């Protein structure tokens, strides 16, 4: 735990030093005057009709190799000298690539999201053991050699489509459809030459899932990062004495909506795209006679704030909703060769889940954000071997009831950096074939995000969570676990 915290602190120091040494325009974001545009409330911003697309790609590669050898000598019970030597080689490779395309439409009457996500994961491991045992007094010599190879492949393709249709300003109907296909492959190969053992076990699994959803809700969460970007641009230009006067709240709101509209357009050529966007923003300042200087300082500042001013999503508002969704899963598994005395496999599953949730987002001034969420869900599972008829969707095969709440405090010191602390609490109760278990899981997370470029982000996370688990099925069983997790990754977005 201590090492994770130290690495996270080191990451913060490096990010801060890098941002100080890379002031691109002579404008220092860390020296905001709190009197500049502080009365503009980005939480009151509402977006015009917009269309957005995103395609991030996450690549993770890891490998390790170890080689160990040694020799031993000792006296046996007959005072003979025994010698042994061994060589152990271990190799493991893990590779993962994930991508998620999303198409987002936001109007006053409808919020629609369409997404496709793909992930490919591969884990290859091998171990080789060679051992020699020699008794010098009896010329006894025994050699053993064994190899173990393990291959695990997990691949996922998912499609999601969700719509919120507003009947009034805040009341809406939510309907959605989700589906996925998974392919998992496992191979375990064992070779033991001394015992003439050669085993090769393979498992192929295909999982198909489809789930419609229907619900109602009240409230609306607005995306307000475009309003924050408008303040970044106006503030940077004011600090460099480029504007004839500070923008009024009305002018900032108009600039924010123009920024949201500009980002709807898509270009195959990213250079033409950037030129078009900058030209449209420049037109706003020119038409309103806001520029006292339109030289290099103006354009370099505008380019910088445009590329980095909206990298972090910001929201405002509240929402409460009730959503119910059944879903069906078909799980096909084939073993080669066939397993003897294998456990019963249920290929058909029907699920039903209902969720009641509340979300609240509140920007505080410009650089802080409060996020609160709370909710509960009920989950039912019905499965039958080789059948598609189910006795009851509300079955006693498996049930789970859960409730949780979370609070996050986010800080945005500049356009490149976000620091977020989150406290969570979850309670989960499971009933599985008459056996009841209850789990309490409080957790705390600190995350740091820093953009090296508008498309390349480094992310660090440190999580501390405690789990208390108990059941009263046959006596009383308790288990308490304290865990820490630290992770650093690079994320690259194509657009």
N, C-alpha and C positions, 0 to 999 in steps of 0.2 A: 504494500500500500504506500509506504513512504517513497519508494522509487518512482511510482507512478505520479505522485504529487510533485516530486522534484523535477521530473521530465516535463510535466505540464507547466511548471513555473519557468523552466528554462525555455520552453517554447514561447511563452509570453514575452520573455526578455528579448529573444531573437527577433520576434515579430516587431516589437517596439523599436529595437535598434534598426531594423531594416526600414521601417516606415520613416524614421528620422533621417536616414541617410539617402532616401529616395524621394525627396520633395521635387516633383517633376516641374512645377510651374512657379516656384517661388512663393506659393501660397501654403501656409502651414495650417492643416485642418485642426491640429490640436490647440490652436489659439483662437477658438471661436469667442467672439464677444457675446456674452449672454444677452446683450441688448439688441442684437441684430435678429429680427424676425422671430423673437421668442414668443410673441403674442399670436403667431400663426399656429393654429391647432390642426395638425395633420389628421387627428382623429375624426374630424368633421368632413373629411374629403369623401366624395363618392365618385366612382369611376364612370366615364361614358361607356358606350358600347365598344368592347375590345375583343380581340382575338389574339391569343398568345400560343406559341409552340416552344417546347423545350426538349432537348435530347442530351442528357448527361451520360457519360460513360465512366465506369469505375473498373480499374484493372488492378489486380493484386496477385503478385507472384512471390513465392517463397520456396526455398530449398535448403536442406541441410544434409551434411554427410559427416559420419563419424567412423573412425577406425581405431580399434583397440586390440592390443596383443599383450601377452604375458607368458611367463614361465614359472613353474613351481617345482620344488624338489623336496621329498620327505622320506622317512623310513617307514616301511610297512611292518606288519606284525611279525614277519620272519626276518627282520633286520635287512631286508633288501631295499635298494634305493629305487624310489618311484619318481619319474619325471613326467611332467605334463606341460603342454603348451597349447595356447588357444589364439585364435584370430576371430574377431567379431567386426563385421562391417554393416553399417546402417545407412540407408539413404531414404530421404523423403522429399517429395516435391508436391507443392500445392499451388494450383492456379485457379483464378476466378476472374470472370469478366461479366459485368452487368450493365444493362442499358435500359432506359425507360423513356419512351417517347410519350409526350402528353400534349393534347390539343385542348385549349381552354377558351371558352366563350362566356363573356359576362355582359348581360344587358339588364335593364331594370325589370324585365319580365322573366328572364331565364338565366340560370347559371348552369353551364354544361361542361362536362369534362370527358374526354375520350383518351384512353391510355393503352399502350402496349409495352409490356416489360419482358425482357429476355435476360436470363442468367445462365451461364455455363460454368460449372465447377468440376475440377479434377483433382484427385488426390492419389498419388502413386507412392507406395512405400515398399521397401525391400530390406531383408536382413539375411546375412550369410554368416554361418558359424562353422568353423573348422577347429577340431580339437584332436590332439594326439596324447595318448597315455601310454607310457613305457615303463616296464619293470626290468631293470638291468640284470637283476640276479636270475631271472627265469626267461629272459629274452621275450617277454610278453609285450606285444605291441598292438594297440587298438586305436584306429582312426575313425572319427565320426565327422560327417559333413552334412549340413542341412541348409536349405534355402527356403525363405518365406517371402512371397510376393503378394501385395494387396493393392487392388485398384478400386477406387470408388469414384463414380461419376454421377453428378446430380445436375439435371438440366430442366429449366422451367420456362414456359411461354404463357403469358397471361394477357387477357384483354378485359378492359373495364369501360363501362359507359354509364354515366350518372347525370341526372337532370334534376334541377330544382325549378319548379314552375310557380311563380308568385301570383296568387289570386288577388292579393292586396299588397300594400307596401311592405308588410312584414310576414304575412301568413303564406306558406307555400306547401306544395305537394312534391314529394321526392320519389322518383322512380329510377331504378337502375338495373343493370344486368352485368354480371361478371362471369368469366369462364377462364379455365386454365388447363394446360396439358403439361404433365411432368413425365420425364423419363429418367429412371435411376438404374445404374448398372454397378454391380459389385462382383469382383473376382478375387477369390482367395486360392492361392496356389502354394502347395507344400511339397518339397522334395527332400527326402531323407535317404541318402545313399546307403548308409550303414544298415538301415532296417528295410531297404527296398520299398520305401513308401513313396508313392507319387499320386498326389490328390490335387484335383483342380475343380473347385466348386464355383459356379456362376449363378448370378441372380439378375434377371431382367424384370423391371417393374414399370408399368404404364398406369398413370393416374389421370383420369378425366373428371373435371368438376365444372358444374354450371350452377349459377345462383341468381335468381331474380330478387328484387327488393322493392318494397313499397313502404312509404312513411309520410308523416306530416311534420311540420316544424313551424316555429315562430321566431322571427328575428333575422338579422343579416350581419355577416362578417364582411367588411369591406377591405379590399387590398389598398393600402395607403403608401406603398413604397414610392410610387410616382410623385406623390405630394412631397415626400421627404427629399426626393431627388431635385425637385424644383427649388426647395430651400437651399440645398447644397449648391446649386448653380448660382442662385441669387446672392447667397452669402459670399461665395468665392469671388464673384465679380465685384461686389461691394467692397470687399477687403482690398482689392487691387485698384480701387478708385476708377473703375471702368464705367459704372452706371451714373447717369445724371441724377438719379435719386433712388432711394430704396423702394422696392416694389411694395405696393399696398397688399392687404390681404386678398382683395378682389383680383388683383393682377397675378398674385401667386396661385390662386385657385384656377384662374384661366390658363396659366402656364402649365399647371399640373395636368389639367384635362387635355391640353394639346400634347403633352408628353405621352400620356396614355394612348392617344389616338395615333400618334406617329409610330409607336412600336407595333401596331397591327400589321404593318407591311412586311413582307418577306422577300428577300433577294437570295439568289443562288451565289452571287458575288458579294462577299462580306464588305469589300471596300466600297462598292456602290451603295450598299445598305447604310454604312456609316456616313457617307457623304450626304445621302438623302436626309437622314435624321438630323445631322448638324445643320443642314441648310434650312430645314423647317424650324428648328429652334432659333436659329439666327434671324429668320424672318419675323418671329415674334418680337424680338428686341428692336429690330429695325423699324417695323411698322408702328411701334409705340414710342419711337424716339427716346429709347432708354439708354443709348450708348453715347458716352463721351469720348470713347477711344475704341476703334475697331481694328487695332493692329494685332501683332503677334501675341501679345499678352492675353488679349481677349479670346482668341481662337484656341490657344493652348490650354487655357483655363477651362473653356467650354468643352473641349475634347476630353480633358481629364475627368471632369465632373459627370460628363455623359457616360463615359465608359465604366466608372466606378460608383456612381451615385445611387444605383438601384440593385446592388448585388444581393442584399438581404431582404427577404420578404417581411413586410410589416402589415399588421391587420388592426382593425378597430371595430368594435361593436359587440353584440352578444347573439347567442342562438341557442334554442332548446328544441330538441326534436325526438320523435319516437319513430323507430325504423324496425321493420320486421322483414326477415329474408330466409326462406327455405333454400336449401341447396342439396344437390345430389352428387355423389361421388362414386365412380366406378374404378376399382383398384385391381388391376390384373398383375399377377406375379407368376413367373415361371423359373423353376430351378433346374439347372443342368449340372450333373444328373439329378433326378428327382430325389428329394429328401425322404428318408424313412422316419416314420413317427413324427411328422411335422405337425406343428400346432395348427389348429383350425384357422383358416383365412376367410375373412368376410369380404367378398368382392364388391358388394352393393351396400352403400350407406345412404341414409337420408338424414338430414340435419334440419333443425329449425332454431333460429336465434332471433331474439328481439332485444333492442338496445334503447335505453333512455339516457340522453346525455345533454349536458349544458356546457357551453364554452363562452368565455369572456376575454376580450382583448382590449387593452387600454394603453395607448402611447402616452408617456409622461414627458411633456415638453418635446424635445426632438431626439434625444439620445437614449431614452430609457423606455422599456416596455414591460407591462404587467400582463401575464397570461394565466388564466384560471380555467380549469376544466373539472367536471365531476360527472359521474354517470354510473349506471348499472346495467347488467345484461343477464339474460337467462338463455341457456343453451341446452338443447335436447338432441340426442343421437339415437337412431334406430338402425340396426343392421341385421340382415338375414343372409345365411349362407346359400348362394346360388339362386336367390329369389329376388324379385322386384316388388313383391307385395309385402307391405309392412302393416303389422297389427295396429300400431298407433304412432303418429309422429311424435306425440308426447310420451315417449316410452320410458321404461324404467331401466333400460340397458345402460344409459349414461346420461347424467344431468349435471350441469354446472351453473352455479349462480355466482356472480362476481360484482363487486362495486369498488370504485376507486376515485381518487381525486389527485390533482397535481397543481402546483404553482410554480411559475417560472419568472425569473427576473432577468431581463436581457439588457445589455449595455452595448451601445454602438459608438465607440470613441471617434471613429472616422469612417470613411467610405469603405475601407478595406477590411475592417476588423469587427468581429462580434464576439462577445463573451456572454455566456448564458449559464445560470445556475438554476437547477430544477429539483424540487422536492416532491416525492410521490408517495402515495400509500395505496395499496391494493389488498382487498380481502377476497378470497376465493373459496368456495365450498363445492366439493365434488361428490357425487353419489354414483358409484360404479358397481353395478350388480349387487346392491345392498350395502356396500362398504362406503363409509362416509369419511372424508378427509377435509380438513380446513387449513388454509394457508394464509398467513399475514406477511406481507412483503413491503416494508418501507424502504425507500431508496433515495439517494442523493447523487446528482450528476452535475459535472462542470464540463462545458464544452467551449473550445476556442476555434474560431474559423478565421482564416486569413487568406486573402486573394493575392497570389503572386502576379496574376494577370487577370483580366476579366473572364478568362476561360479556365484558369488553373487555380485550384484552391487546396490549401493544406488544412486538415481538420485534426484536432486532438480532443479526445474524450477521456474523462476519468469518472468512473461510476463506483459508488459504494452502496451495497444493498445487503439488508439483513432479512433472512427468511425464518419464520417460525411455523413449523408444520406439526400437526398432531391429528390423531384419529382415536376413536373409542370403539373400534370394531371388536377386538378381542383383548380386553384390558385397555391400557392407556399408553399410547406411544407419542413421544415428543422428539422433535429434531430441530436444532437451532444451527443456522449456518450464516457466517459472515463472509461476504465475497467482495473482491475489488477487481475492476476491469479497467485496463488502460489501452487505448488504441490511437494510432496515428495513421492517416491515409491521405493520398493525393487523389483528387477528383478532377477530371477534365471534361468539359462540356463542349460538344461540337457547335451548338448554338443554343 
